[in-house]
Amino acid sequence: MPYANKAQDILNLWYEFVHGEKEQRPNDFVGVSESTDAYQAYLFPELFQAPFLAPQNPKFTFIDLFAGIGGFRMAFQNLGGECVFSSEWDEQAKKTYYANYGDVPFGDITKESTKNKIPKGFDILCAGFPCQAFSLAGKKLGFAETRGTLFFDVAEILRRYQPKAFFLENVKGLAIHDKGRTLKTILNTLDEVGYVVPEPQIVNAMFFGVPQHRERIYIVGFRKDLGLTAEDFSYPEQKEVTKKWIDVREENPVPAKYYLSTRYQQTLINHKARHAAKGNGFGYDIIPDDGIAHAIVVGGMGRESNLVIDFRQKDLTPTTNIKGTVNTDGWRKMTPREWARLQGYPDNFKIVVADASAYKQFGNSVAVPAIQATAAQLLKSLNDKNIL
């Protein structure tokens, strides 16, 4: 394709023109190759079938950091927002993101060249950042101590761009990580960069319409000069479980590849028995039809802790090379689509990667309904003060 590079340059220039950008991009523009698809989707939307495009008349704008497959984006778009920038470095996650939103996220947000691509004037920053320890010995537990971590990049973007609000998500363990010093450092840093932060809260997805016991810590904040106080925001109520596992089970029998082999089934039984003899509860678990799934996670016993019994598949001929035969007790793993449903993704959300990547992506994702309920409260606080 001798004209590919020239065509790409033209697309880059046209993208800048339609977005009204004033600044000249550096000659060694980083990220062109990973963003060309996004440019094409923007210029020629009729050629793409992304099911979750931005609203035509957005009520507010936001950016999506550590975007994964776009759980934050799904929630905020449902509330009328437009995503004006996203960042994610996992290539498989980018494929899923593009297939569903028509945008390819930019790459490494720790790079200055990536930070410089964030447009000015967006309203809300969203990020589900990894939990990392800080270097805190003998120091004040503030912004300087976060350097070298991914949270530092979040804080730096807040400091530099000063959006009206932010919404951060992390694992429940952040609250007690490093004896509480990690969270204290984060809160001190958010104060330093100019934000009022209501008390963070542990939010469980099972209270928001998905049958998954998934607890995560949510941290929201508002720019100090807007006049909002911590009392102007309240997290959504967590009071009622409305869905069970059976409500998200696939409607039709699933392929035999999701059923355990007899040998692996016995391995799990033996593994659990050994741990039970030691007095701990490690091992597989079977979720009853009227039960709530454990948190879906990547690695370890993530899938095995959420086994189900399903006798609907009658053809148990192995479709892959397995040790032993397919079990006849109905034991199977949940499918990627079922994991998607446990995270609140609608059925028209496209799964375009292999199962292993899909499990990883949904296991790492936020629970969309819980994010959306909290985001609605955040927007209410801003709207009540006529800030948006």
PAGU-374675 format. One record per residue (C-alpha): residue number from 0; residue in three letters; x, y, z. Coordinates in steps of 0.1 Angstrom, whole numbers. Layout:
! PAGU-374675
NUM; ALA; X; Y; Z
...
***
This chain:
! PAGU-374675
0; MET; 0; 0; 0
1; PRO; 24; 28; -12
2; TYR; -1; 56; -3
3; ALA; -9; 43; 32
4; ASN; 14; 67; 50
5; LYS; 2; 97; 30
6; ALA; -34; 88; 35
7; GLN; -28; 84; 72
8; ASP; -12; 119; 73
9; ILE; -43; 134; 56
10; LEU; -66; 116; 81
11; ASN; -45; 131; 110
12; LEU; -48; 166; 96
13; TRP; -85; 163; 89
14; TYR; -91; 149; 123
15; GLU; -74; 180; 138
16; PHE; -95; 202; 116
17; VAL; -129; 188; 125
18; HIS; -120; 189; 162
19; GLY; -108; 225; 159
20; GLU; -74; 219; 174
21; LYS; -50; 248; 173
22; GLU; -18; 234; 185
23; GLN; 6; 218; 160
24; ARG; 12; 181; 167
25; PRO; 49; 170; 171
26; ASN; 65; 156; 140
27; ASP; 71; 123; 158
28; PHE; 34; 120; 166
29; VAL; 31; 91; 190
30; GLY; 0; 70; 187
31; VAL; -9; 75; 151
32; SER; -10; 38; 143
33; GLU; -32; 30; 173
34; SER; -56; 58; 166
35; THR; -61; 57; 128
36; ASP; -91; 34; 132
37; ALA; -107; 60; 155
38; TYR; -101; 87; 130
39; GLN; -117; 66; 102
40; ALA; -147; 58; 125
41; TYR; -151; 95; 132
42; LEU; -148; 106; 95
43; PHE; -169; 77; 80
44; PRO; -193; 66; 107
45; GLU; -216; 50; 81
46; LEU; -189; 23; 75
47; PHE; -189; 12; 111
48; GLN; -214; -7; 132
49; ALA; -204; 3; 167
50; PRO; -236; -1; 189
51; PHE; -227; 25; 216
52; LEU; -220; 58; 199
53; ALA; -218; 91; 218
54; PRO; -251; 111; 220
55; GLN; -256; 137; 194
56; ASN; -265; 164; 219
57; PRO; -244; 156; 250
58; LYS; -252; 171; 284
59; PHE; -215; 170; 295
60; THR; -181; 156; 286
61; PHE; -158; 132; 303
62; ILE; -125; 113; 298
63; ASP; -120; 76; 303
64; LEU; -86; 66; 318
65; PHE; -75; 30; 322
66; ALA; -106; 24; 301
67; GLY; -105; -13; 297
68; ILE; -136; -22; 276
69; GLY; -154; 10; 285
70; GLY; -175; 3; 316
71; PHE; -173; 39; 328
72; ARG; -180; 50; 292
73; MET; -211; 29; 290
74; ALA; -224; 43; 323
75; PHE; -217; 79; 316
76; GLN; -230; 77; 280
77; ASN; -262; 62; 293
78; LEU; -266; 94; 314
79; GLY; -261; 117; 284
80; GLY; -223; 123; 284
81; GLU; -198; 124; 256
82; CYS; -164; 107; 260
83; VAL; -138; 131; 245
84; PHE; -107; 111; 253
85; SER; -99; 75; 264
86; SER; -67; 57; 272
87; GLU; -59; 20; 275
88; TRP; -28; 0; 267
89; ASP; -40; -36; 264
90; GLU; -44; -43; 227
91; GLN; -71; -69; 231
92; ALA; -92; -45; 252
93; LYS; -87; -19; 225
94; LYS; -103; -42; 200
95; THR; -134; -47; 222
96; TYR; -135; -9; 229
97; TYR; -134; 0; 192
98; ALA; -160; -26; 182
99; ASN; -185; -12; 207
100; TYR; -178; 25; 207
101; GLY; -161; 33; 174
102; ASP; -131; 48; 191
103; VAL; -96; 33; 197
104; PRO; -82; 45; 230
105; PHE; -49; 62; 230
106; GLY; -21; 42; 247
107; ASP; 2; 47; 277
108; ILE; -12; 75; 298
109; THR; 21; 77; 317
110; LYS; 37; 93; 286
111; GLU; 36; 130; 284
112; SER; 28; 128; 247
113; THR; -4; 109; 256
114; LYS; -14; 134; 283
115; ASN; -10; 162; 258
116; LYS; -37; 148; 236
117; ILE; -63; 153; 263
118; PRO; -86; 181; 252
119; LYS; -91; 211; 275
120; GLY; -124; 219; 292
121; PHE; -138; 184; 298
122; ASP; -162; 181; 327
123; ILE; -155; 148; 345
124; LEU; -125; 125; 348
125; CYS; -132; 87; 352
126; ALA; -106; 61; 361
127; GLY; -104; 27; 375
128; PHE; -67; 27; 385
129; PRO; -46; -2; 399
130; CYS; -38; -3; 436
131; GLN; -1; 3; 442
132; ALA; 20; 11; 473
133; PHE; 36; 45; 476
134; SER; 71; 53; 490
135; LEU; 59; 68; 523
136; ALA; 87; 63; 548
137; GLY; 91; 95; 569
138; LYS; 71; 116; 544
139; LYS; 39; 136; 545
140; LEU; 16; 112; 525
141; GLY; 9; 136; 497
142; PHE; 12; 143; 459
143; ALA; 50; 139; 459
144; GLU; 49; 105; 474
145; THR; 26; 92; 446
146; ARG; 53; 97; 419
147; GLY; 61; 65; 399
148; THR; 26; 51; 404
149; LEU; -4; 52; 380
150; PHE; -24; 72; 405
151; PHE; 3; 99; 401
152; ASP; -8; 102; 364
153; VAL; -44; 105; 374
154; ALA; -36; 132; 400
155; GLU; -13; 150; 375
156; ILE; -41; 152; 349
157; LEU; -65; 165; 376
158; ARG; -40; 191; 386
159; ARG; -33; 202; 350
160; TYR; -68; 201; 335
161; GLN; -89; 209; 365
162; PRO; -122; 192; 355
163; LYS; -153; 199; 375
164; ALA; -154; 165; 391
165; PHE; -139; 130; 391
166; PHE; -150; 94; 397
167; LEU; -123; 68; 407
168; GLU; -128; 31; 413
169; ASN; -105; 6; 429
170; VAL; -106; -28; 447
171; LYS; -121; -29; 482
172; GLY; -87; -36; 497
173; LEU; -75; -1; 489
174; ALA; -92; 10; 521
175; ILE; -68; -10; 543
176; HIS; -39; -13; 519
177; ASP; -6; -6; 537
178; LYS; -25; -1; 570
179; GLY; -46; 27; 554
180; ARG; -17; 48; 544
181; THR; -23; 43; 507
182; LEU; -59; 56; 508
183; LYS; -48; 85; 531
184; THR; -21; 95; 506
185; ILE; -46; 94; 478
186; LEU; -71; 116; 497
187; ASN; -44; 140; 507
188; THR; -32; 143; 471
189; LEU; -67; 149; 458
190; ASP; -70; 177; 483
191; GLU; -36; 191; 472
192; VAL; -46; 193; 435
193; GLY; -78; 212; 444
194; TYR; -107; 189; 451
195; VAL; -133; 184; 478
196; VAL; -137; 146; 484
197; PRO; -167; 131; 502
198; GLU; -159; 101; 523
199; PRO; -152; 72; 499
200; GLN; -176; 43; 501
201; ILE; -176; 5; 494
202; VAL; -203; -2; 468
203; ASN; -216; -37; 461
204; ALA; -228; -43; 426
205; MET; -254; -68; 437
206; PHE; -276; -40; 449
207; PHE; -278; -25; 414
208; GLY; -294; -52; 393
209; VAL; -266; -77; 387
210; PRO; -263; -110; 407
211; GLN; -227; -106; 416
212; HIS; -212; -99; 450
213; ARG; -187; -74; 439
214; GLU; -175; -48; 463
215; ARG; -153; -19; 451
216; ILE; -143; 14; 467
217; TYR; -156; 45; 449
218; ILE; -140; 79; 453
219; VAL; -157; 110; 439
220; GLY; -146; 146; 441
221; PHE; -155; 182; 431
222; ARG; -133; 211; 422
223; LYS; -131; 234; 453
224; ASP; -139; 266; 435
225; LEU; -173; 253; 425
226; GLY; -186; 257; 461
227; LEU; -197; 222; 466
228; THR; -192; 205; 500
229; ALA; -189; 169; 509
230; GLU; -225; 171; 522
231; ASP; -238; 180; 488
232; PHE; -231; 145; 475
233; SER; -246; 112; 487
234; TYR; -238; 77; 474
235; PRO; -268; 57; 460
236; GLU; -286; 35; 485
237; GLN; -277; -2; 487
238; LYS; -307; -20; 500
239; GLU; -322; -45; 476
240; VAL; -310; -75; 456
241; THR; -333; -80; 426
242; LYS; -315; -105; 404
243; LYS; -303; -141; 408
244; TRP; -278; -161; 388
245; ILE; -306; -178; 368
246; ASP; -317; -143; 355
247; VAL; -284; -139; 336
248; ARG; -278; -175; 325
249; GLU; -277; -180; 287
250; GLU; -311; -188; 273
251; ASN; -299; -217; 252
252; PRO; -277; -247; 260
253; VAL; -240; -236; 259
254; PRO; -213; -256; 239
255; ALA; -197; -286; 255
256; LYS; -164; -267; 257
257; TYR; -176; -249; 288
258; TYR; -182; -281; 307
259; LEU; -155; -295; 329
260; SER; -137; -327; 321
261; THR; -140; -355; 345
262; ARG; -103; -353; 354
263; TYR; -104; -316; 361
264; GLN; -136; -320; 381
265; GLN; -119; -346; 403
266; THR; -89; -323; 406
267; LEU; -111; -295; 420
268; ILE; -128; -319; 444
269; ASN; -95; -331; 457
270; HIS; -81; -296; 460
271; LYS; -111; -284; 480
272; ALA; -109; -314; 503
273; ARG; -72; -307; 511
274; HIS; -80; -271; 520
275; ALA; -110; -281; 540
276; ALA; -89; -305; 560
277; LYS; -66; -275; 569
278; GLY; -96; -255; 581
279; ASN; -98; -230; 552
280; GLY; -124; -224; 525
281; PHE; -103; -223; 494
282; GLY; -115; -241; 463
283; TYR; -143; -242; 438
284; ASP; -178; -232; 444
285; ILE; -211; -239; 426
286; ILE; -236; -211; 424
287; PRO; -272; -222; 428
288; ASP; -298; -210; 403
289; ASP; -313; -187; 430
290; GLY; -278; -176; 442
291; ILE; -255; -146; 438
292; ALA; -222; -151; 419
293; HIS; -189; -143; 437
294; ALA; -169; -115; 423
295; ILE; -156; -124; 388
296; VAL; -119; -119; 388
297; VAL; -89; -126; 366
298; GLY; -65; -154; 374
299; GLY; -64; -178; 404
300; MET; -97; -195; 409
301; GLY; -117; -168; 392
302; ARG; -138; -191; 370
303; GLU; -138; -221; 393
304; SER; -153; -200; 422
305; ASN; -183; -194; 399
306; LEU; -192; -229; 386
307; VAL; -228; -237; 378
308; ILE; -248; -268; 372
309; ASP; -266; -270; 338
310; PHE; -280; -302; 323
311; ARG; -295; -286; 292
312; GLN; -266; -296; 269
313; LYS; -271; -332; 257
314; ASP; -242; -334; 233
315; LEU; -212; -336; 255
316; THR; -187; -346; 228
317; PRO; -154; -328; 236
318; THR; -147; -300; 211
319; THR; -111; -296; 223
320; ASN; -84; -319; 235
321; ILE; -92; -326; 272
322; LYS; -79; -351; 297
323; GLY; -108; -375; 304
324; THR; -143; -371; 292
325; VAL; -168; -343; 297
326; ASN; -185; -347; 331
327; THR; -222; -358; 332
328; ASP; -230; -339; 365
329; GLY; -237; -307; 347
330; TRP; -207; -288; 360
331; ARG; -196; -260; 338
332; LYS; -180; -226; 337
333; MET; -199; -195; 331
334; THR; -196; -182; 295
335; PRO; -181; -148; 286
336; ARG; -216; -136; 278
337; GLU; -227; -145; 312
338; TRP; -198; -127; 327
339; ALA; -207; -97; 306
340; ARG; -242; -98; 320
341; LEU; -229; -101; 356
342; GLN; -211; -68; 349
343; GLY; -242; -52; 335
344; TYR; -233; -51; 299
345; PRO; -263; -54; 275
346; ASP; -265; -83; 251
347; ASN; -257; -61; 221
348; PHE; -223; -55; 236
349; LYS; -199; -71; 211
350; ILE; -175; -98; 222
351; VAL; -149; -98; 195
352; VAL; -119; -116; 212
353; ALA; -112; -151; 222
354; ASP; -127; -165; 254
355; ALA; -94; -161; 274
356; SER; -92; -124; 266
357; ALA; -130; -119; 271
358; TYR; -128; -134; 306
359; LYS; -99; -112; 314
360; GLN; -117; -81; 301
361; PHE; -150; -87; 319
362; GLY; -131; -97; 351
363; ASN; -112; -65; 351
364; SER; -142; -43; 342
365; VAL; -163; -22; 365
366; ALA; -199; -32; 371
367; VAL; -218; -8; 349
368; PRO; -250; -4; 368
369; ALA; -233; 4; 401
370; ILE; -211; 30; 383
371; GLN; -241; 45; 366
372; ALA; -261; 48; 398
373; THR; -232; 66; 415
374; ALA; -225; 87; 384
375; ALA; -261; 98; 385
376; GLN; -256; 111; 420
377; LEU; -225; 129; 410
378; LEU; -243; 146; 382
379; LYS; -272; 155; 405
380; SER; -248; 173; 428
381; LEU; -235; 193; 399
382; ASN; -269; 200; 384
383; ASP; -284; 211; 417
384; LYS; -258; 239; 418
385; ASN; -263; 247; 381
386; ILE; -227; 238; 374
387; LEU; -235; 216; 343
***
